[in-house]
Amino acid sequence: MSNTGLSYYNDSPPNHVSVHSYHQRYQIVSNLGNGSFGTVELARLKFPKEELLSTQVHKSGTLLYPLDDSKRNESKLVAIKTMKKRLPSLHDYAKVKEVKFISSVPSHPNLVQIFEMFIDDMDHQLHITMEALNQNLYQLIKSRKGARFSSMTLRSILTQLLQAIKHIHHHQYFHRDVKPENILVIPTAQYYGSKASVPPYRRNDNFVIKLGDYGLARHVNTMRPYTGYVSTRWYRSPEILLRQNKYGCEIDVWAYGTVAAEIVNFAPLFPGANEVDMLCKIIQTLGSPSLPGKVGQEYVVPVGGYWPQAAVLSNALGHQLPFDRGMSRAQILPDAGRELCDTIMSCLQWDPISRPTAQELACFEYFSD
């Protein structure tokens, strides 16, 4: 327990914190958003930031262990996520999926840094204090009003996002909600305070990119049945849409491909109105995952490849997938060069096994320099 009245994560649950102490430490600036989980608020620190950046041994190997990058960011603003669910017992907090993720995955420059977690003594709600960046990728794209990213900036954004996903997968988790709204962005010079303060390894990055929101993250060895209602619909992979009861890191690779296509095209790739419409849009774009009734000599394998399991899963849901030849790569990504097109299309394969792992993706030619 620190002398501030708040406790950091360690092997035992945090103590309750008085609401009075909470407001002594943080000044709420604005509401950043609401969801089924609760709320996220922007707050200003009323105490030295160094207290949040202490490198205590029990934080090692968790997202609470502050990186040097985090120490370079001197902003006094933080984001505080407050869970709607009440935790009557302190021991209940350790069962929260997001807490498990935060305490299991080490900090990374492209993951949102967590500063502290605590439970208030009035509503018994869990609060997670984290880095505050000034916008998300969706907002950045919208603000540019059609002005595309330079090839260098595009490569930088996609590299940083891939590094975040690769790190999560390396530590045996998958994110399950990779989408533009969860990809936080800040101009590099603003993150480090000035252009002169930007470290050498960041000089080619116009933006610092960090993947956040770990509420749906799941360990790869979890044995409980998986839910189909994960991730935002537009970034949901075929195996989730078709209610396959087991899925894994491949769903993040699919989502990465859809986000990458959206950054290139400045428009979502599969903006389905519902799950059936989503499947139709994927088929119209990538082609049917099954062979047609009669295969003529002119038949060409669609860009999304084959996945016989799709028909089995669809039939189990009482549907029959329509046949469509799909589009060409040039039609899907008209402004992408060959290397980038290869990278994105490799992620957008019907069959999860046909998609590269994040580690394999990082070795693609597009990321070679």
VENGIPE-V189407 format. One record per residue. N is the residue number from 1. PSI is psi in whole degrees, -180 to 180 (* if undefined). BURIAL is b if it has 24 or more other ideal C-beta (glycine too) atoms within 12 Angstrom, else e. D_CENTER is the distance of its C-alpha to the mean C-alpha in Angstrom with 1 decimal. Layout:
N;PSI;BURIAL;D_CENTER / N;PSI;BURIAL;D_CENTER
This chain:
1;126;e;31.5 / 2;165;e;31.5 / 3;4;e;34.3 / 4;-10;b;31.9 / 5;5;b;31.9 / 6;148;b;28.3 / 7;147;b;27.2 / 8;168;b;24.4 / 9;136;b;22.7 / 10;-158;e;25.1 / 11;-18;e;26.4 / 12;159;e;27.8 / 13;158;b;26.4 / 14;156;b;26.5 / 15;163;e;29.6 / 16;149;b;29.8 / 17;134;b;29.8 / 18;146;e;32.1 / 19;-34;e;30.9 / 20;-46;e;33.5 / 21;-39;b;32.0 / 22;-50;b;28.5 / 23;-18;e;29.9 / 24;-30;e;32.0 / 25;-31;b;29.0 / 26;136;b;26.7 / 27;114;e;27.7 / 28;128;e;25.4 / 29;-48;e;25.1 / 30;166;e;23.2 / 31;126;e;20.9 / 32;-18;b;17.4 / 33;159;e;16.6 / 34;152;e;17.5 / 35;-177;e;16.1 / 36;-26;e;17.4 / 37;-32;e;16.1 / 38;-135;b;18.1 / 39;159;b;17.9 / 40;127;b;16.4 / 41;148;b;19.2 / 42;132;b;19.8 / 43;156;b;22.6 / 44;135;e;25.0 / 45;141;b;26.1 / 46;15;e;29.8 / 47;165;b;30.2 / 48;133;e;29.7 / 49;-24;b;26.1 / 50;-28;e;27.5 / 51;-31;e;27.6 / 52;-18;b;23.8 / 53;21;b;23.7 / 54;135;e;26.2 / 55;68;e;25.6 / 56;146;e;27.0 / 57;-39;e;27.3 / 58;-10;e;25.8 / 59;-15;b;22.4 / 60;137;e;22.4 / 61;8;e;19.8 / 62;169;b;17.4 / 63;-2;b;14.8 / 64;-10;b;17.9 / 65;115;b;19.7 / 66;131;b;19.8 / 67;162;b;19.5 / 68;-35;e;22.1 / 69;-42;b;19.6 / 70;-34;b;19.0 / 71;-26;b;22.8 / 72;-24;b;23.4 / 73;108;b;21.5 / 74;7;e;24.4 / 75;140;b;23.1 / 76;4;e;24.4 / 77;140;b;21.7 / 78;164;b;19.0 / 79;137;b;16.7 / 80;117;b;17.8 / 81;124;b;16.0 / 82;119;b;18.9 / 83;138;b;18.7 / 84;-35;e;21.1 / 85;134;e;22.3 / 86;143;e;25.4 / 87;90;b;25.8 / 88;-31;e;29.6 / 89;141;e;29.6 / 90;-31;e;28.1 / 91;-18;e;27.5 / 92;-24;e;25.3 / 93;-35;b;22.5 / 94;-15;b;22.0 / 95;-12;e;21.2 / 96;127;b;18.1 / 97;-41;b;15.1 / 98;-36;b;13.0 / 99;-41;b;16.0 / 100;-43;b;16.4 / 101;-49;b;13.0 / 102;-36;b;13.8 / 103;-2;b;17.3 / 104;-22;b;16.5 / 105;127;b;14.0 / 106;157;b;15.7 / 107;153;b;14.6 / 108;144;b;13.3 / 109;-22;b;13.8 / 110;16;b;10.3 / 111;143;b;8.8 / 112;126;b;10.0 / 113;131;b;13.5 / 114;136;b;14.9 / 115;-46;b;18.6 / 116;162;b;20.2 / 117;138;b;20.2 / 118;163;b;23.4 / 119;132;b;25.1 / 120;159;b;27.6 / 121;-1;e;31.1 / 122;-56;e;31.5 / 123;-4;e;28.8 / 124;42;b;27.5 / 125;147;b;23.9 / 126;133;b;21.2 / 127;134;b;19.9 / 128;117;b;17.1 / 129;131;b;17.8 / 130;174;b;15.2 / 131;147;b;15.1 / 132;118;b;15.5 / 133;162;b;14.6 / 134;-7;e;16.6 / 135;172;b;14.3 / 136;173;b;11.1 / 137;-37;b;11.0 / 138;-46;b;12.6 / 139;-39;e;15.3 / 140;-46;b;15.9 / 141;-45;b;16.6 / 142;-39;e;18.7 / 143;-20;e;20.6 / 144;-9;e;21.7 / 145;47;e;23.7 / 146;-8;e;23.6 / 147;108;e;24.0 / 148;160;e;22.0 / 149;150;b;20.4 / 150;162;e;22.8 / 151;-35;e;22.3 / 152;-44;e;21.7 / 153;-41;b;19.1 / 154;-46;b;17.3 / 155;-38;b;17.5 / 156;-46;b;16.3 / 157;-47;b;13.1 / 158;-35;b;12.4 / 159;-46;b;13.7 / 160;-42;b;11.6 / 161;-42;b;8.2 / 162;-39;b;10.0 / 163;-39;b;11.3 / 164;-48;b;8.2 / 165;-43;b;7.5 / 166;-41;b;11.3 / 167;-45;b;11.7 / 168;-46;b;9.8 / 169;-37;b;11.8 / 170;-31;e;14.9 / 171;25;b;15.0 / 172;29;e;15.1 / 173;158;b;11.9 / 174;150;b;9.2 / 175;-45;b;5.9 / 176;1;b;7.3 / 177;48;b;5.3 / 178;117;b;3.4 / 179;162;b;5.9 / 180;-35;b;8.0 / 181;-21;b;8.5 / 182;4;b;5.3 / 183;105;b;6.0 / 184;146;b;9.2 / 185;144;b;12.3 / 186;140;b;15.8 / 187;137;e;18.9 / 188;-45;b;19.6 / 189;-35;e;23.2 / 190;-39;b;22.1 / 191;-42;b;19.7 / 192;1;b;22.7 / 193;-31;e;25.4 / 194;164;e;27.2 / 195;-36;e;27.4 / 196;-23;e;29.8 / 197;-8;e;27.5 / 198;125;b;24.7 / 199;156;e;24.9 / 200;-39;e;26.1 / 201;-7;e;22.9 / 202;2;b;21.1 / 203;-29;e;24.0 / 204;4;e;22.6 / 205;113;b;19.3 / 206;-25;b;19.9 / 207;147;b;16.6 / 208;128;b;14.5 / 209;131;b;10.8 / 210;129;b;8.4 / 211;131;b;4.7 / 212;-169;b;5.6 / 213;92;b;6.7 / 214;17;b;7.6 / 215;-26;b;10.1 / 216;-1;b;9.6 / 217;145;b;9.0 / 218;144;b;12.3 / 219;144;b;14.8 / 220;-23;b;16.0 / 221;10;e;19.6 / 222;131;e;19.3 / 223;-17;e;22.4 / 224;152;e;22.0 / 225;142;e;21.7 / 226;148;b;18.3 / 227;147;e;17.7 / 228;-18;b;17.3 / 229;72;e;15.8 / 230;158;b;12.1 / 231;155;b;9.4 / 232;142;b;10.8 / 233;-43;b;13.9 / 234;-19;b;13.7 / 235;14;b;10.8 / 236;132;b;12.4 / 237;161;b;14.2 / 238;-38;b;18.0 / 239;-29;b;18.4 / 240;-44;b;16.6 / 241;-34;b;18.6 / 242;12;b;21.7 / 243;36;b;21.1 / 244;132;b;21.3 / 245;-8;e;21.5 / 246;133;e;19.8 / 247;171;b;16.7 / 248;-147;b;14.5 / 249;-19;b;12.2 / 250;-27;b;13.4 / 251;-31;b;11.3 / 252;-35;b;8.1 / 253;-42;b;10.8 / 254;-49;b;12.0 / 255;-39;b;8.8 / 256;-44;b;8.7 / 257;-41;b;12.4 / 258;-39;b;12.3 / 259;-43;b;10.2 / 260;-43;b;12.6 / 261;-38;b;15.4 / 262;-37;b;14.7 / 263;-36;b;14.7 / 264;-48;b;17.9 / 265;-15;b;19.6 / 266;33;b;18.4 / 267;141;e;18.3 / 268;145;b;16.0 / 269;-40;b;17.2 / 270;73;b;17.6 / 271;66;e;18.2 / 272;144;b;19.9 / 273;-25;e;21.8 / 274;-177;e;21.4 / 275;-38;b;20.6 / 276;-44;e;24.0 / 277;-36;e;23.6 / 278;-49;b;20.2 / 279;-40;b;22.0 / 280;-43;b;24.8 / 281;-37;b;22.7 / 282;-43;b;21.1 / 283;-44;b;24.7 / 284;-27;b;26.2 / 285;-52;b;23.8 / 286;-10;b;23.5 / 287;164;b;26.8 / 288;142;b;27.8 / 289;-1;b;26.8 / 290;157;b;30.4 / 291;148;e;33.7 / 292;170;e;36.0 / 293;-45;e;39.2 / 294;126;e;41.3 / 295;111;e;40.0 / 296;169;e;41.9 / 297;-26;e;42.5 / 298;-1;e;40.4 / 299;135;e;37.3 / 300;138;e;34.3 / 301;128;e;31.2 / 302;160;b;28.3 / 303;-22;b;25.4 / 304;-4;b;23.1 / 305;-175;b;25.6 / 306;152;b;27.1 / 307;87;b;25.8 / 308;-31;e;28.9 / 309;-24;b;26.9 / 310;-43;b;25.6 / 311;-38;b;29.2 / 312;-47;e;29.7 / 313;-41;b;26.6 / 314;-44;b;27.6 / 315;-37;e;31.2 / 316;-25;e;30.3 / 317;-1;e;28.7 / 318;20;e;31.9 / 319;162;e;30.7 / 320;124;e;31.7 / 321;131;b;29.4 / 322;160;e;31.2 / 323;136;e;32.0 / 324;139;e;30.9 / 325;-20;b;31.1 / 326;-174;b;28.0 / 327;172;b;27.6 / 328;164;e;28.0 / 329;-39;b;25.4 / 330;-31;e;27.1 / 331;-35;e;26.9 / 332;-42;b;23.1 / 333;71;b;22.4 / 334;-24;e;25.6 / 335;10;e;24.6 / 336;138;b;22.9 / 337;173;e;25.0 / 338;-47;e;25.7 / 339;-44;e;23.4 / 340;-40;b;20.3 / 341;-44;b;21.4 / 342;-42;b;21.9 / 343;-51;b;18.4 / 344;-45;b;16.7 / 345;-27;b;19.3 / 346;-28;b;19.0 / 347;-28;b;15.5 / 348;53;b;17.0 / 349;137;b;19.6 / 350;-49;b;20.8 / 351;118;b;21.5 / 352;-35;b;18.5 / 353;-25;e;20.9 / 354;-15;b;21.5 / 355;145;b;18.0 / 356;157;b;17.7 / 357;166;b;15.8 / 358;-37;b;13.3 / 359;-44;e;16.4 / 360;-40;e;18.7 / 361;-38;b;16.6 / 362;-17;b;16.8 / 363;1;e;20.6 / 364;156;b;20.9 / 365;-33;e;23.4 / 366;-32;b;21.1 / 367;8;b;19.7 / 368;-29;e;23.2 / 369;*;e;24.0
